[in-house]
Amino acid sequence: MEIFSSLQTLLLSLFSCILLVTFICVKQISFDSKNKKNIPPSPPKLPIIGNFHQVGSNPNHNLQILSQKYGPLMLLQLGSTPALVASSAEAAQEIMKTHDLSFCSRPRLTMPNILVFGSNGIAFSPYGESWRRLKSIVVLKLLSNARVKSYQNVRENEIRDMIRQLGESCGTTIDMGSMFISLTNNIVCRVALGRKFDGLDHTHLVERFMNMLNVFCIGSYIPWLSWVDQVIGSIGRAEKIAKEFNELLERVIEDHINKKNGEDDEAREDFVDILLDLQKDKASTLHRDSIKALILEAFAAGTETIKTSVEWTMSELIKNPKAMKKLQEEVTKVGQGKSMISEEDLERMSYLKLVIKESLRLHTPFPLLLPRESMQDVKLMGYDIAAGTQVIINAWAIGRDPASWEEPDEFRPERFLNTSFTHHGLQYEWIPFGAGRRSCPGIQFSVPVIELAIANIVYKFDMALPNGIRNEDLDMTEVIGSTVNKKYSLLVSVSPRF
């Protein structure tokens, strides 16, 4: 009997243990099922570096190829940073419209932090009250419709000077890329600083700045390896460029404060004047580093966007003689023998606008829009995206997506006929300037320069490639940095049309 009682006790204890283990297992399974995240598809990754080896030196192309396998939303691991890559119009719309507020911040990256005065402008600063105030200043004070219109004489004068130089160079081979850099630098200098810097190597400084901005810093993605950036000299080079820009901008600001700039440009206020006036307001929180950061961003973004857009558009027109002929017929009809196309004439040039839209589709100035960062957990297209995830929008791939564009690699301006595409990012198949809160605020400044430059060049000149190269053989190889440039500068010879 005692043996039976002991056996009964043992069985009861064993049964209780089984029940307890079963209960714990059920609870754990229930907990896991409730907390299991639906993560976007991801390619296999390597230890420490994650998926960096698959991004490579040609990221817009490589990410497009990966998206064809893993889908329009995929999650990469860049070192210790999760990165969401969007490669379709639908995904871009979800990020930049439906969930724009959740995805409108910027990650803290080493290079912008050094080069742009602690990311104190609007391009790289995180979302918050300070950013909103600066964005308002840029949109309402620096780049309003009235303000942009007031710079019309600057644009027309500089383009007139470029046309004169082209005319004097007839019969020789001209580096159009260098000419476009000079044009955009002169316009941006006069608008932002009040004068050109003849004899000052600021063009090279801007070029070094843009190249440095694109340098990969391992510490931004693998913090415990940040010492590598110091050892290989990246940090030192960036600090040197930042110091040179700081000295330049300090001189400019002091000249404006002391009214020593000495150039009367039809009493037109430049960006520095406007920002210094705003700083005098007792309620202003605009500080010196923000002024310098805003000016520097105007230099970098304005110069690079306009230069690359004009060069790619001219290259596509040369490579596609039928489009060139059609555009020349339009500008000739509108120009009616005048010495120059004016900005007022641009409104009557519908085909010119189609040409530029098509060029921007194929050659989006910033192929990967500046990275965003999620500020909170988000449910996106059925996937769970964690706060702190970096977001990369492949605008280049979206502009060449066969789901949105017929024969996407062909240059066909007519595809934009009878469409409602605007430069303001309202149709997400075409987002050369981004969309949402972090869209480019300089659209209405850049587009008139691009249109006016292209219209006047094709109005005044016929172009031929050197050394007997056929138009259809023009090399269109890309080189990717912060912007997408031609690997080989556009070289042409020009002859007057009349």
N, C-alpha and C positions, 0 to 999 in steps of 0.2 A: 504493500500500500504506500509506503514511504517512497519507494522507487517510482511508483506511478505518479505520485504527487510532484516529485522532483522533475520527472519527465514533462508533466503538464506545465509546470512553471517555466521550464526551458523552452517548450514549444510556444507558450504565450509570449515570452521575451523575444524569441526569434520572430514571431509574427509581428510584434510591435515594431521591431527594428525594420522589418520589410516594409511595413506601412509608413514608417518615418522616412525611409530612403525614397520610397515611391512618391510621397508627398513633396519632398525636397526636389526630386527630379522634375515632377510636374510643374512645380512653381518656377523652377529655373527655365524650363522650356517655355512656359508662359511668359516669363520676364524677357527672355531672349527674343521671342516672337514679337513682343510689343516694341522692343527697342532695336530690332534689326533694321538697319538702314538700307534703303534701295539706292545703291551707289551707281553712278553712270559707268558704262563699260570702260575698261582701262587696258592698255597694252601691257605686256609683262615688263617688269622693271628690274633694274640691277640694284644691289646693295649700295647705300650711301648716295649715289648720284640719281637714282630713280630712273626717269625716262629722258634725262638730258641727252643721252646718246642718240635718241630717235628724233630729237628736235633739230640738231645739227646747225650748220652755218647757213642753211637755206630754209628757215623755219616756216614761212608761209606755204611753200611747196610741200615740205615734209609733213606738216600738220594736215594739209589737204589730203595727202595720200593716206595718212593714218585714219582720218575721219571717214574715208571711203570704206574702211574695214570695220571701224568701231562705232560709227554713227556720228550725227551732227552735234551731239553733246558727248564728250568723253572726258574722263578725269585722268590727268597725268600726275605723276609725283616728281616735282622738280626739287631734288635734294630733300629737304624736310618740309617743303611747301606743297600742299595740294593745289593743282591748277586745273580749272575747268576750261575746256576749249570749245567754243561755239563756231560752227562752220556752215550754218544754214540761216536763211532769212527768218524762219520761224523761231529758231533758238535766239537769234539776235534780238528779235522783237520781245521775246519773253524777258530777256535780261535788261534791255534798254528802255522798255516801255512798261510792260506789265509789272515787273519787279524792279523798276529803275531805282527806287529809293533804297532798296536792300543792297543794290550792287553799284552804288554811285561813289564809293570811296576809292582811294588809291592805296596800294601797298607802299610801305616804306622801303625804298631801294637806295642802295649806297650811292650810286653815281648821281642821280638827281639831287640827293641830299647835299652832296658836296658842291655840285656845279650850279645849282639854282638856289643858292643862299638858304640852305636848310629847307628846300621845297616850299618856299614862302610865297610862290606865285599861285596860279590857278591850275596849271597843267598837272602838277605832281602832288599837290597837297591833299591830305585826307579830307573827307567831307565833314563839314561842321560850320559853325557860325562864322568863323574867320574866312573860310572859303566862300561862303555865300556873299559876304560883304565885298570881297575882292571881285567875284564874278559880276556882281551888280555894277561895280565901278567900271569894269571893262565893257560890259554890254551897254550901259547907259551913258557913260562919259567918254570912253576912248573909241568905241566902235559902233556908235549909234548911226542911224541912217544919215542924219544931218552932218555928223562929224566925218563920216566916210566921204560924203559928197564934197565936203570942204577941201579934201585932198585931191580933187580931180585935176587941178593944175599940175600938181606934183607928178601924178601918173602920166599925164599927157606930155609934159615937158621931158621926162626921162625917156619915154618911149620915142618921142621925136628925136632925141639925141641918139638913141640906139639905131633908129632908121637912118640917120645921117651917117653914122659909122659904117653901117652895112653898105650904104651907097658908095662911100669912099673905098670900100674893100672889094668892089666888083672886080672879078678876074682873078682873085686870090682865094685860097682855101681858108675858110673861117671856122673857128671853134665856137659853135653856137652855144654849147654848154657854158663856156666861160663868159660869153656875152650875156647870157641870161642870169648868171650869178651876179655880174656887175649891175645889171638892170635892177634886180630885186634888192640887192644891198643898198643901192642908191635911193630907191623909193622908201625902203624901211628906215634908213638912216634919217632921211629928211622928215618923214612923218613922226618917227619916235623921238629923234634927238634934235631936230630942227636944222640939220645941215649934213652934208656929205663929209666924209673923212678922207679927202684926197691926200695921198701919200702915207696914210696910216694903214698898216696891214691888218685891218679889222676883218677883212674878208677871210683871210687865212685863219684868224682867231675863231670866227664863227664855224668854219669848216672843222677846226680841231675840236671845238666844243661839241659839235654834232657827232663826230667820230668817237669822242670820249664818252658821250652819253650812251652810246651803243655798246661800250665795253662791258663784257660779262664780269660781274663781281661775285665770286663764289660765296662770299660772306652774306650776301643777300638771301641765299637759299640754303647754305650749310653754315650756320653761324660759328660752329666750333672750328671751322677752317678759314675764318676771316683773316687770320694772320697771313695766309697765302697772298692776298691782295696787296698787302704791304710789301712782302718779299719780292714779288714780281714787278713792283713799281706802279701799279695801276692807281693806287691812292695818291701817290706823290705827283703823278702826271695830272690827275684831276685837280688836285689842290693848286698846282701851278697855273692851270688854265683859269680856275676860279679866281685866283689872285689877280691875274692879268685883266680879267673882265671887271673885277671889283675896282681896280685902279682906274680903268677907262670910264666906268659909270660914275665913280666918285668925281672925276674931273668934269664930266658932263653936268652932273647935278650942281656942283659948285659954280660952274660957269653960268648955269641958269639962275641960281640964287643971286649971284653977283651981277647978273645981266651983262655977261661978257661974251655971250655967244656971237654977237656981232653980225648976225645975218637977218636981214629983213625979208621975210618970205610972205609978202602980202599980209603982214600982221597975223599970220596963221599960228595958232597955238599948236605946239607939238605935245607928244605924250608926257614928256617930263614937266612941261609947264602945267598941264592939267593935273597931274598927280601932286605936284608941289602945292598948287592952289588948294586941292582937297585936303592936304595935310595940315594947312593952316587953320582949318575948322577946329574949334575947340572940342567938338564932339568926335573928331576923327580918331580912329585907332590905326590909321595907316602909318606904318613905320618904314624906316629907310630900307631895310632888307626887302620888304614887299615891293617898294618902288623899283628897286634894282632887279628883283626877280621878274616883275611884270615886263619891264623893258627887255630883259634878256630873253624871255619867252617870245616876245614880239619879234626880236631878231631871228631867233632860231626857227620858230614855226613859220613865220611869214616868209623868210628867205627860202627855206627848203621846200615848202609846199608849192610856192609859186614857180620856183626854178624848175623843179622836177616835172610839174604839170605842163609847163610851156614846152620843155624839151621833149617829153613823151608825145605831146600832141603834134608838134612839128614832125617828129619822127614817123608817126602813124600817117600823117598826110603825105609825106614823101614816099612812104612805102605803098601807099594806096592812091595812085594818080587820079583815079576817077573821083574820089572824095575831094582831092585837092582842086581839081578842075571845077567841081560843083561849087566849092566854097569860093574860089576866085571869081566865078560868075556872080555869086551873090554880093561879095564885097565891092566888085566893080560897079554893079548896078546901084548899090546904095551910095558908094563914094562919089560917083558922077564926076570923076576927074579932079576932085579936091586933092590938096597936097597931103592930107592925112585923115584917117577915120577918127571921128570924135566919139566920146562916150555916148552922146545922144544918138549917134548912128547905130549903136549896138542893139538897141531895142528892135530894129527892123531886120536883124540878122538871125533868123530862126535856124538856119542850117548850121551857122557857127555854134550855136548853143547845143545842137545835137552832137556835133563833132567833139566838143569839149566834154560833154556828159559821157560819150562813148569812150573817150580817152581815160577819163577818171574811173570808169568801170573796169577797164583793163589794167590800169596802172594807178591803183589807189595810192595816194601819196604815203600814207602810213598803213602798210599792208596788214600789220597786226595793230589794231587800235591800241592806244596806251592802256596798260593793264588796269583792270578794276579789282576791287576786293569786296567780298560779301561782308556786310556788317552784322548779319544775324543768320540763323538757320533758315533756309528757304526750301520750299517744295517747288521744284522747277521741272516742268514737263514730266511729272511723275517721279522724278529723282530727288533724293535728299541731299542738299548742298549745305555743308557746315559753314558756320561763321568763320571768317578768316581765310576762306578759299580765294586764291587769286583767279581772276577771270580774264581769259584771252579771247578776243573776238577776231577771227580771221576774215577781215573784210575783203581781202584779196580773193580768198576761196569763194566767198559769198558772191562776189561780182562775176565769178566764172562758173557758177553752179549750173549744170545743165538742167536741173529741176526748175530753174527760174529763167534761164536764157537759152534761146535756140542758137546752136553753133556758137558757144560762148567764147571761143578763142578767136573768132573772126571780128575784124574791125568793121562794124556796120552801124554808122550813125543813125540810119533810118529806123532802127529798132526803137528809138525813142519818140518817133512820130506818134501823135495822138495818145501820149501817155501823160501822167500827172506827176512825174518824178521831179522833185525839187531838191535843192542843196541842203535842206534842213532836216534830213533824216526821217521823213514821214513814211517812206516806203523802204522796207528793210532789205530788199534785194539789192539796193544801191545805197551804200553808206560811206562814201569817200571821206566825209567830214564827221563821221560818228552820228550819234543820236542821243536823245535824252538829256539829262542834266549835265553830262560831261561831254556834250558835243562841242565841236570847235567854234569858239565865238568869233573867229576872224573870217567867216565865210564871205560876208558881204564886202570885206576889204580885199580878199584874195581874188575872187571871181572876176571883178572888173579889170584887174591887172592882166589876168590870163587872157580874157576875151580881147582886150584892147591890143595886147602884144601880138597875138595870133592874127587878128584882123588886119593890122597894119603891115605885118611882114608879108602875108600872102597877097595883100592889095598892091604892094609896091614891087615885089620881086618874084621871079621864077628861081627855083633852086635845083641844083644838080649835085650828085655825089661825086667826090673826087676819084681820079684814077680809073674812070670808066666803069665804076661799080653800078650795076643796075639797081633801080629803085627797090625792086622786090627782094634784092639780096641784102638790104640794109640790116646790119646786125642789131638785134633787139634784146640781146642778153641782159638780164637784170643783175644787179648787185644789191644785196639787202643790207641796209643799216637801220637807222631809225626810220628812214624813208627808203623807197625803192627807186634807185637811180639806174640810168643806163650804164652798163659796164664800160662801154667806150663812148666818149663824148661825141655828139653829133657834129660831124665835119661836112661842110657844104661849100659850094661856090654859088654866088648869086648873080643874077643879071636883072636890070630894070625891066619892068613890064611896059612902061610907057615913059 
